[in-house]
Amino acid sequence: MRPTSLLTSLFLLPSLALAAPTPDAERWWSHVQYLADDSLQGRDTGSEGYRQAAEYVAQELAALGVKPGVGDSYLQEVPLISRQLVDASSRLTLVRGKKSTPLVIGRDAILSVRTGEAGQVEAPLVFVGYGLSIPEAGHDDLAGVDLRGKIAVYLQGGPANVSGPLRAHSSSQAERGKALRKAGAIGTVLLLNPKLAETPWSRVASSRFQPAMTFADPTLDETLGMKVALTVNPDHARKLFVGARHSFQEVLKLADTNQPLPRFELPARLRASAERKATRASSPNVVGQLPGSDPVLAREYVVLTAHLDHVGIGQPVNGDTLYNGAMDNATGVAAVLEVARALQARKPRRSILFLLVTGEEKGLLGSRYFARRPTVPEGSIVANFNLDMFLPLFPLERLVAHGKEESTLLAPLLEVASKHGVKLIPDAEPNRMLFIRSDQYSFVREGVPALFFKFGYEPGSAEERLYKNWYAKNYHSPSDDAHQPMDKEAAVKFVQMLGDLTLAVANTPERPRWNDTSFFRRFAPGEASHDTP
């Protein structure tokens, strides 16, 4: 987007004018400023800066009268293993007969830091469409394909005839990995679709220098079983298809026109070697509890989540190496704190948990740990509302609520949205798989109805341009700091709306439930078709 166009868009949005912020907006913004300050060094999972952020949040909850949620403490420690890729010792090569073609790490492709084993692996490559097995929707890219001892090559995205949430669930690392391992695959190659790009390749490539983390408890680690995993630069993906029955451009054209994708062997083998260093680490979730006022309903909990971590210090962008994480996700943490302030005086009937989680940027680790090992009785959590960079870039007139079609949470959401003059709109980009990319998914997998929110926009509008420009320029970049423009009053409106929604669900005697038609109903405790992933 040209700078002049961005400036024009800013002038078109009246709430970004230089007006004195309200006290509520100042208070919300003060949390964002503290959490995004350079002194916290980007709040990387397990870092000293992250611990300072956790202490700040715990102190704020205590000051609001919110009780500790882990015995007499606000902190739930999550034991982790940190893994660092030794980039200089890693190699990727395409082997065709006696000819070897090196792939340049960082330019052609990157190795996953989190998934894979040390040492060398060499195996044939098989293109398997989207690499998805979704029998409930009559779609199976793996049916009839021999993947035993081979590496599955798949394209980012999914079939348009499968609902967005189900498509996203099947695309999760846990579900796709389980299906590929069952089919015999020993590794994966992800081909990025340029049409779905959120950030430039240079930023994707630099992520390999960031440490990855997995659970110290191997029973929680869902990355085990694959020897190698890599992501390919779409500008260089054609190298894998040399001599194949179909070119990469043909595959992209089929995907972009919602046509079925072919499956075929690629006339090459991948040889990969990697070295990783591992160290033990620990990082806390912050848990606060507001006890309910009803003696019966107080035994149940509505959980508000936001991830407290960001990615710390990284590769320089325009000379800046500090990734402050203001939008991602100091904004969400600030909103949870302000909802806690509002609900304290409104005395909800059900209890409320305020959960600020660690390790979201490392693969939803903190929320997964809490969902599997909650600090409240099992089965007592009735709903989850998750805030992860809800993107207050412009006035709140439209809202995307991921998961709204799946449960009875839609009814109170519609009522509250109407009260605040907010229109609910569908997800315009289901192939971004946002339903599985933040912490609500950890609760969904445990059978808890959940919603995840983003500000929405009309197609072709100034708001859409601001939204997409933010991803291209600021997402996982040092420029995501407290100097970027945000609509603070829109954030306050969202906080008020979320407070009303939380109160409505907390005060309704009936528990929220999955719709009978929802795929995710099977994960609810007590359902006959329950199948814990």
N, C-alpha and C positions, 0 to 999 in steps of 0.2 A: 504494500500500500504506500502511495506517495505521501511524503510529509504534509503537503498542502491539503490532500484529501483528508488526512487524519485531523488536521486543524479545523477544516470545515466541519467535519463530523462533531468535533468537540463543541464548536459554537452552536451547532444545531440542538445540543442537548442542554436544556435550561438548567438542570440541577447541578451541572458542573460549573456554573457561574460562580464568581468569587463572592459568596455570601457567608456571613458568620454562621458557623455550624451550631446546632442546638447542643445543650448539655449532654443529651443522650448520645449524639454523634461524637462529641469530644471524648466521652468516656470510652465508647467502643474503639475509637481511633487510638486512644492512649495505650490500650492493650496491644494493638497492632504494632505501634511504634516500639514498645518495649521488646516484643518478641522478634521483631525484624531488625533490631539494633545490631550494629557490627560487633558489639561486645559478645554476643551469643554465637558468633562464628557460624551462622547458618544452621544451628540446632541439629547437627548430624546425629543419627541414632547412636546412643551410647557415649556421646562426647560430653565434655564438661559444660559446653554451651547448652546442650540439651538438658542436662541436669539443672542448670540455672533456670531454664524455662519451666521445667517441671516444678521446681520450688516456688517460682513466681505464681504459677497457676494454683498450686496447693494453698499458698498464702491468701490468694484472692478468694478461693472457695471458703476458706476458714473465716475470712473477714465478712463474708456474706451470710455466715451462719450455716453453711452447708457442712454436714458431718462427714468425717472420714469414711471411705468406702471399703477399706481393707483393714478390718479390725480397728485399731486406734491410729492407723496411718492412712494417708492419701495415696501411697505409692505401692503399686503391684510390680515387683521386679520381674522382668522377662529375660531368662538366660538365653544367650545367643552365641553363635559362632560367626565371627567376621572373616570374610574371605577376600583376598586381594589377588588380582591377576597380575602375574609378572609378564608385562607386555613384551619385553625384549626377548623373552624365552618362548614366546608363542609363535606358531607357524600354521598357515593354511595353504593347501596345495590341491589343485584339480589334477587328477591323473587320468589320462586317456591312452591306453596301451602303454607304450614306452615313453610317452611324452608327458612331462610334468609342467604345469603352469601355476606359478605361485600366485596367491591372492594376497594383496597388500592389506594387512590389518589396519583398520582405521579409514582406508580409502574404499576398498572393495567390500569388506565385511568386518564384523566384530564378533569375538567369542563372548558367550555369556560368562559373567563372573560368578553368578550364583549356581548355574546348572552345568554339570559336567565333571569329569574325572581327570586326574592328573595323568600324564603320560601320553602316548600316541594311539590314535585310532585311525583305521582306514576301512572304508565301507562304500558300497554302491549307493547311488542317489536315485530316489524314486519320487516323482512329482505326484502328489495326492490331493490336488485341488486345494480346498481350504483345510484339509486334514481333520475334518469333523465327522464324528459319528453321532447322529441324532435320530435314533430309531423312532422316537415319539413323533417326529415330523416327517418320517419317510425319507430321511437323507442320511447317506452313509458313504463318505469318500473312501473308506477303508475296505469296503466289501469287495472281496475277490482280488485284493491286491496282496502280493507277497512282499511283506516287509521284514521277514525274519533276517536279522543280522544286517539290516540296511538302515539308511538315514532317510527320514521322511522330509521332503521339501514341500512346503505349503505356502499359499498366498494369504496375506493379511485380509481379513474380512470374513464374510459368510454369505450363504444363500439368502436372497431377498425374500423368499417365500416362508422363511422361518421367523417367528416373532423376535423382536430385538432382545428382550431379556433371556429367552431360551437360547438364542444364537450366542449371546454373550456368555451365558453359563457354560455352554458346551465348548467355548473357546478359552475358558480359564485354564491356567497351567495344570491344575489338578485334574480336570475332566479330560482335556485333550491328551495330557500326558498318560493318564490311565488307559485311554483307548489306544494310543499308539504303542504303549508297552505291551498291552494285550495282543496287539497285532504283530509284535516281535521287533519293532523299531528300536535301534540303539542310540539314535540321535535325531536332531531336528535342524532344519534350515528354514528360517522365516524370511519370506520375500515381502518386503514392504511395498504397498500399493501407493504410488505417488498421489493418487486422488484422495487418499486418507491421511496425508502427511499433516501432522500438527506442528512439527518443528523441523528445521533444516537438518540434513544428514550430519553436518559438522557437530551439532549438539548431540545427536544420537551416538556418534562415534566417540565423543569425549566421555560418555557415560561409563566406558570400560575402565576408566581410571578410578572410578568411585568404588569403595569397598562394598561388597554385597554381604548379606547376612542370611543365615538360616537358624532354625531353632537348635539349641543345644540338645534338646530331647529328640532323638531320631524318630520317635513315634509320631511327632508332629510335622516332620520334614517331608514335604510333598515333591521335592526336587530330585529325590533319589531315583536311580534306575536308568538315567540317560548318560551316556558316555560323553556326548558333545552336544552343544547347542550354539547356533550362531544366527546372526541377523545380517542380511545382505543389503547393501546400498542399491536402491532400485535403478540408479544410473549405470550400474555395472552388473546387474543380474543376468543380462544376456549371455555372459560368459559361461554360466552353468548350462545354458540351453544349446550351445554350439553342437550341431549335428543331431539334435533331437527332432522328434516328429512335429513338435510345435515350438514356436519362438516365445520368448517372454512377452513380446508385444501382442501376440495373438491371445495369450492367456489374459493379459490385462484388458484387451478389448472385449473378450467374453465376459469377464467379471464386471466391467463397467456398463455392460448392456444387460446384466442379470441373466446371462446364459449359463447353462451347466458347464463346468470345467472338466477337461479331459484328465485322465490319469495315465501316466506312462513313465517308463524308466528313462533316466537321463544317461547318455553315453559317457559317463565319467564317474570316477570314484573321488571321494573326499578324503584327503589325508590331513589330519589335524593333530597338533600337539600343544599342550598348555601346561603351565606351571602355576599353581596357586598356593599362597601362604595363608594359613588359618590361625586365628587367635580367639581365645574366649572373651566374651563381652557380656554386659548386662545393661539393660535400659528399662526404665520404669514407665508403666501406664500410670496416669493420675486418675483416681476414682473418688468422686464425691457423691454423697447420698442426701437427698431431701426426703425425709420420711413422710409418707402419706398421712392424711388426716382421718381417713376412714379405717376403722379397726380391721375390716376384712380386706378391702381393696389395697390397703397399705402393704400387704404381703406380695403384691405384684409390682412390676417396675416398667416404666417407660425409660428407654436409654437414649440420651443425646450424645453423639460422638463427633469428634473432630480430631484429626491427627496433628500432633504437636511437633513432630519431627520435620526436617527438610533435608537437604543433601550436603550441607556443610561447605567445605572448601573444595573447589574443583578447577578444571582447566580454565585459563583466562579467556574472557570475552571482552574485547576492547580494553585489555589491561586489568580487568577486575576479576579476581578469583573467588570472591565471597558471594555465596548464593544465599541471600537473606531470607527468602521464602515469605515475603509479606502477604501476597495474595494466597500463596500456597505454603502454609495454610494458617498463617497468623490471623487472617480474617475469620476463618471458621472457629478457631479457638476463642477469639474475642466475642463472637456471637454466642457461643455456648455460655461463656461467663455472664454475658448480659441477660440471657434467658434465665440463668440461675438467679440473678438479681430480681428479675420480674416475678418469677414463680414463688420466691420465698414469701412474698406478701400475699399470694393468692391461694395458698394452702390447698394444693391438689389432693384429691382423694387417694389416688395411687401414689406410690413412691416414685421418685425420679432419680435416675443415676446420671451424673455428668461425667463422661468418660473421655479423657484426652489421651489418645493412644500414641504409642511409639511405633517406629518401624513400618509405617504405611509405605514410605518410599522404598523400602526393602522387600515389599511383597505382602503388605497387609498383616505384618507379623504380630503387632500388639493387639489388634482387634481379634485376630484368630486365636491368640493365646487366651484372651479374656473370654471369648465366646465358648471356648472349649473348657476353660477353667474359671468360671465366673466366681465373683466374690459374694454372690447372692445364691439362694437355693436354685438348683437346676429346675428349669421349666417355669420360673417365676417372671421371666422377661417377656413382655407382651408385645412390644413394638420398639423399633429403632428409627430414629431420625438422624441422618448423617450430613455433616457439613464439611465439604472439602472444596475450597476456593469456589464459593458460590458465585463469584465474579460480579461484584457490584460496580460495574463500569458505567452504568446508565440507570435512569429511573426504573423502579420495579413496577412494570405493567404486565409482564408476561413471565411465567415460571414453568420450567420443565421439572417435573417430579418423576424421576426414574423409579419404576416399580408401581406406579399408581394404578395400573390396570390389573394388578395381581391380587389385591386384597381389599378388605372392607375399609382400609384407611382412606380410600378415595372419598367416601361420603363426608367425613369431617374436614378433609382437605378442601373439597369443593365449597363447603359452607364458609370456612375461614377465608379462603381466597376471595370469595364473593364479597365478604364483609370488608376486605381491604382493597377492593377494586382491582384484583389481580386475575388475569386470565390464564388458565392452565392450557399449555400447548404440548403437542406430542414431541418426542425426540426426533429431530430432523436428520440426525446422523447416527443411526443405530450401529453402523459398522465400526464406530469408535469404541464400542463395547464398554461404555461408561458404567453400566449396571454392575460389572464385576471389578471395576478398577479402583474402587475405594472401599472404605471399611464396612459399609452396610452389607456387603456381600458375605462377610464373616458371620453375620447374624442370620442372613437368609439361609445359609447352609446349615444352620442349626434350627431352622424352622420358624424363625421370628419374622413376621411381616415388617418390611422396612421401606423407607423412602430416602432418596438422595436428590438434592436440589441444585439447579443452575438457573441463573437469570436467563430468560428467553428473549427472542427477537423475531421480527417479521423478516422473511427472506428479501434480500436486496436493500435492506434498510441501513441507515448510518450505524445503528446498534450492532448489526451483523458485522459490519466492517471493523468496528472497534473490538468486538469479541474475537474475530479471527486474527486481527492484527496483534492482539495481546498474546495469543498462543504462539504466533510466528516470532514475536520479538522477545517476550518475557517468560514464557513457560520454561521452567528449569534453567533459568538464565540469571546471572548476577543483577540484571535490570529489574527483577522482581523484588524491588525494595520499597521503602516508605516514601520515595520521591515520585513514584508513578501516580497518575491521577486516579482517584477512586471517588465514587458517589457515596459519601458518608451517610447522607440522609436516606438514600435507598437501602443501605445496609441496616439502618435503624428500623425502617419499615419492615424489612425481612425479619429482623429479630422479633419485632412485635407480632408479626404473623406466625412465626414459629412458636412463640410463647403461647399464643392463643390455640394453636393446633395441639401442642403438647398438653395443655390444660384440658382441651376437649376430650382427648383420648384418655387422659388420666381420670377424668370424672365420669366417663361412660361406664355403667356396670358391665356391659358385655365386653369380653376380650376381643380385640381385632383378630380376624382370621383370614386365611387364604381363601380366595374365591374357588368354587368347585372346579372351575375350568383352568385354574392356574397349575402349570407344571410344578411349581415350587411347593404346592400343597403336600407333596410326598415327603418333604423334609420335616413336616410338623410332627412333634411327638404324638404318638397315639394313632397316626394314620396307618391304615393297613398296608399302604404301598411305601411306607417310610423306608428310605434307603440312605443311611448316613454315608456321605461321600468321604 
